[in-house]
């Protein structure tokens, strides 16, 4: 059996930046175990599988270790492939997912995604979070908990200089750890770490912005932001809070067309 697969750099203005994702369009679902094996073999942060179901498409995302409920960059990559490679000619795509319907539109050279937001609540800094991030006590300003632990830092420089200890981060009781701070060039910057999902540092994490946007909207009393995830590859995200939804905008670049041989 041969399966078509694409590799796309999402939230990227060109190849070799942003977050790479594999996209596997299917006529029918494979077994969960086989999809997980493909994702592990790809060894990318996410592999997305999409199947047409009625008028919509269902999307599922797998890290090298597990299936996840929401992934922004692999959704952007999947929509990019449908618009640019598979001849999808409608104005918008509705992806049904474990997080509900996700509406994706092509807007000029941007892909625009409508996601549910994930509100966060203030919390005490977990014991050892400073050491786990390789930071001083004074670097940590506030902590919030949603799906992930968000650590707001005192300066943009601290976000760049953090030297996370993956072993210690994996002991924190949260899906992942996000660090963020206000920025001189952008509205805010961030980095994301998911060692328990097999991703030590994610290049650009769309789902993280569903938590960061409501947090920064409350702090800055604004609804629109231009942000950057300052990983080694880096990627820019335009984002907007719309009630219980978050709009994320980004570009993508095709890196590879391939076949999986099973």
Secondary structure per residue as TSV (DSSP state, phi and psi in degrees):
chain	resnum	aa	ss	phi	psi
A	1	X	-	360.0	136.4
A	2	X	E	-114.4	136.3
A	3	X	E	-121.9	136.7
A	4	X	E	-76.6	138.1
A	5	X	E	-144.1	145.7
A	6	X	E	-124.4	152.0
A	7	X	E	-121.1	126.8
A	8	X	E	-126.7	136.8
A	9	X	E	-89.9	112.4
A	10	X	E	-99.7	151.3
A	11	X	S	55.1	46.0
A	12	X	-	-135.1	140.8
A	13	X	S	-87.9	-13.4
A	14	X	S	-158.9	169.4
A	15	X	T	-66.3	157.4
A	16	X	T	76.2	13.7
A	17	X	S	-136.4	178.9
A	18	X	S	69.6	-156.2
A	19	X	E	-118.1	118.7
A	20	X	E	-73.2	138.5
A	21	X	E	-136.6	144.9
A	22	X	E	-93.5	141.3
A	23	X	E	-125.6	123.8
A	24	X	E	-122.0	95.6
A	25	X	E	-74.7	132.5
A	26	X	E	-123.1	152.1
A	27	X	S	-81.7	-31.6
A	28	X	S	-150.8	161.9
A	29	X	-	-69.7	141.1
A	30	X	-	-84.5	171.7
A	31	X	-	-66.9	152.6
A	32	X	H	-56.9	-41.2
A	33	X	H	-63.0	-40.2
A	34	X	H	-69.6	-41.4
A	35	X	H	-62.3	-38.5
A	36	X	H	-65.9	-38.6
A	37	X	H	-65.4	-38.6
A	38	X	H	-63.6	-44.2
A	39	X	H	-62.6	-40.8
A	40	X	H	-65.2	-39.2
A	41	X	H	-66.6	-39.5
A	42	X	H	-63.6	-36.5
A	43	X	T	55.6	37.3
A	44	X	S	-104.3	166.4
A	45	X	S	-55.4	-41.0
A	46	X	E	-144.7	144.6
A	47	X	E	-119.5	126.2
A	48	X	E	-102.6	137.2
A	49	X	E	-117.0	133.3
A	50	X	E	-130.3	137.9
A	51	X	E	-135.9	134.9
A	52	X	E	-71.9	129.8
A	53	X	E	-133.5	103.3
A	54	X	T	67.4	-131.4
A	55	X	T	-83.1	-16.6
A	56	X	E	-108.8	-175.2
A	57	X	E	-125.6	141.4
A	58	X	E	-98.8	139.4
A	59	X	E	-124.9	139.4
A	60	X	E	-133.3	146.8
A	61	X	E	-126.0	136.2
A	62	X	E	-128.9	129.6
A	63	X	-	-81.7	178.3
A	64	X	S	-61.0	-15.7
A	65	X	S	-114.4	-27.8
A	66	X	-	-160.9	162.5
A	67	X	E	-81.8	143.5
A	68	X	E	-120.5	162.0
A	69	X	S	-81.6	-25.9
A	70	X	-	-155.6	136.0
A	71	X	-	-145.0	121.2
A	72	X	H	-77.4	-49.3
A	73	X	H	-69.2	-33.7
A	74	X	H	-75.3	-24.7
A	75	X	H	-70.6	-43.7
A	76	X	H	-58.7	-45.7
A	77	X	H	-61.9	-41.5
A	78	X	H	-64.5	-43.7
A	79	X	H	-64.2	-41.0
A	80	X	H	-57.5	-45.4
A	81	X	H	-64.8	-41.0
A	82	X	H	-65.6	-41.9
A	83	X	H	-71.7	-42.8
A	84	X	H	-95.5	-29.0
A	85	X	T	-113.4	-30.1
A	86	X	S	-106.5	4.3
A	87	X	-	74.3	21.7
A	88	X	-	-68.5	121.6
A	89	X	-	-115.3	13.2
A	90	X	S	-86.9	167.6
A	91	X	S	-71.1	-30.5
A	92	X	E	-143.7	156.3
A	93	X	E	-116.1	134.7
A	94	X	E	-106.6	116.1
A	95	X	E	-97.5	119.4
A	96	X	E	-82.1	137.6
A	97	X	-	-148.9	176.5
A	98	X	T	-67.0	-13.7
A	99	X	T	-105.1	18.4
A	100	X	-	91.5	-173.6
A	101	X	-	-71.4	135.5
A	102	X	E	-119.6	118.9
A	103	X	E	-99.9	127.7
A	104	X	E	-125.8	132.4
A	105	X	E	-125.3	153.0
A	106	X	E	-95.8	123.2
A	107	X	E	-126.9	97.7
A	108	X	T	58.6	-126.1
A	109	X	T	-96.5	13.2
A	110	X	E	-102.5	152.5
A	111	X	E	-103.9	128.6
A	112	X	E	-115.0	123.3
A	113	X	E	-117.7	134.7
A	114	X	E	-106.4	108.7
A	115	X	E	-118.7	155.0
A	116	X	E	-69.3	141.1
A	117	X	-	-82.3	162.6
A	118	X	-	-126.7	92.9
A	119	X	-	-59.5	149.8
A	120	X	-	-120.9	159.2
A	121	X	E	-125.2	145.9
A	122	X	E	-60.4	146.7
A	123	X	E	-148.4	163.9
A	124	X	-	-73.0	145.5
A	125	X	-	-60.3	129.4
A	126	X	-	-59.7	147.8
A	127	X	T	-59.5	128.4
A	128	X	T	86.9	4.5
A	129	X	H	-66.5	-33.8
A	130	X	H	-62.3	-47.8
A	131	X	H	-64.7	-39.4
A	132	X	H	-62.8	-29.6
A	133	X	H	-96.8	-3.3
A	134	X	T	67.7	37.8
A	135	X	-	-121.9	164.3
A	136	X	-	-86.2	160.8
A	137	X	G	-56.4	-37.3
A	138	X	G	-71.6	-14.7
A	139	X	G	-74.3	-26.0
A	140	X	E	-90.3	121.8
A	141	X	E	-97.3	-52.6
A	142	X	E	-145.6	160.8
A	143	X	E	-130.2	146.0
A	144	X	E	-136.4	151.7
A	145	X	E	-126.7	130.3
A	146	X	S	-135.6	-124.5
A	147	X	S	-68.5	-31.8
A	148	X	S	-118.6	166.0
A	149	X	E	-87.4	124.1
A	150	X	E	-104.6	125.7
A	151	X	E	-113.0	110.0
A	152	X	E	-84.4	125.2
A	153	X	E	-99.9	161.4
A	154	X	S	-73.8	-21.1
A	155	X	-	-149.7	155.2
A	156	X	H	-61.1	-37.9
A	157	X	H	-60.5	-36.4
A	158	X	H	-63.8	-33.1
A	159	X	H	-63.7	-44.4
A	160	X	H	-66.2	-37.6
A	161	X	H	-87.5	-9.0
A	162	X	-	-57.0	135.7
A	163	X	-	-123.8	84.3
A	164	X	-	-66.7	144.1
A	165	X	-	-98.3	106.6
A	166	X	H	-60.2	-38.8
A	167	X	H	-62.7	-43.2
A	168	X	H	-71.7	-37.4
A	169	X	H	-62.0	-35.8
A	170	X	T	-68.0	-14.3
A	171	X	T	-88.4	-9.5
A	172	X	S	-75.8	135.6
A	173	X	S	-79.5	75.3
A	174	X	S	-162.4	158.0
A	175	X	S	-59.4	-43.1
A	176	X	-	-155.7	176.9
A	177	X	E	-126.1	126.5
A	178	X	E	-113.3	132.8
A	179	X	E	-113.5	145.0
A	180	X	E	-154.5	156.7
A	181	X	E	-160.6	158.0
A	182	X	E	-62.8	155.2
A	183	X	-	-130.5	152.8
A	184	X	S	-78.6	-33.8
A	185	X	S	-93.7	-34.9
A	186	X	S	-115.1	174.8
A	187	X	S	-70.8	-39.8
A	188	X	E	-155.7	160.2
A	189	X	E	-121.2	162.6
A	190	X	E	-157.0	162.9
A	191	X	E	-137.5	153.5
A	192	X	E	-135.1	137.4
A	193	X	E	-129.8	128.0
A	194	X	E	-135.4	60.7
A	195	X	G	-62.3	-29.5
A	196	X	G	-74.1	-12.7
A	197	X	G	-102.4	6.0
A	198	X	T	85.5	16.5
A	199	X	E	-127.2	100.6
A	200	X	E	-62.5	-52.2
A	201	X	E	-136.9	122.9
A	202	X	E	-83.4	133.8
A	203	X	S	-62.3	-50.5
A	204	X	-	-146.8	127.6
A	205	X	-	-119.6	97.1
A	206	X	H	-57.8	-41.8
A	207	X	H	-64.6	-26.4
A	208	X	H	-62.9	-32.6
A	209	X	H	-73.9	-17.9
A	210	X	H	-70.3	-16.2
A	211	X	H	-100.5	-39.6
A	212	X	H	-67.4	-37.5
A	213	X	H	-63.9	-50.3
A	214	X	H	-63.7	-32.0
A	215	X	H	-65.3	-50.3
A	216	X	H	-70.8	-30.7
A	217	X	H	-62.2	-39.8
A	218	X	H	-68.3	-40.4
A	219	X	H	-72.9	-43.1
A	220	X	H	-97.3	-4.7
A	221	X	T	54.6	47.2
A	222	X	-	-138.7	164.2
A	223	X	S	-118.4	-14.5
A	224	X	E	-118.0	140.5
A	225	X	E	-143.7	149.6
A	226	X	E	-118.3	114.0
A	227	X	E	-123.0	165.6
A	228	X	E	-140.4	131.6
A	229	X	E	-88.4	117.3
A	230	X	-	-98.9	51.2
A	231	X	S	-73.8	-178.4
A	232	X	S	-59.6	-41.2
A	233	X	S	-79.7	-41.7
A	234	X	-	74.1	152.3
A	235	X	E	-166.8	141.7
A	236	X	E	-99.2	142.4
A	237	X	E	-134.7	124.3
A	238	X	E	-92.9	132.3
A	239	X	E	-143.2	152.7
A	240	X	E	-147.3	136.3
A	241	X	E	-88.5	126.5
A	242	X	E	-128.6	81.1
A	243	X	T	64.3	-119.4
A	244	X	T	-89.7	9.3
A	245	X	E	-122.8	157.8
A	246	X	E	-125.8	132.3
A	247	X	E	-99.2	127.7
A	248	X	E	-118.0	135.9
A	249	X	E	-127.3	137.2
A	250	X	E	-162.5	169.7
A	251	X	-	-105.3	169.5
A	252	X	E	-147.4	156.5
A	253	X	E	-134.5	135.1
A	254	X	E	-78.1	128.0
A	255	X	E	-104.1	-37.1
A	256	X	E	-152.5	138.7
A	257	X	E	-110.5	134.9
A	258	X	E	-150.3	171.9
A	259	X	E	-124.2	137.0
A	260	X	E	-93.2	130.3
A	261	X	E	-104.6	114.0
A	262	X	-	-118.3	360.0
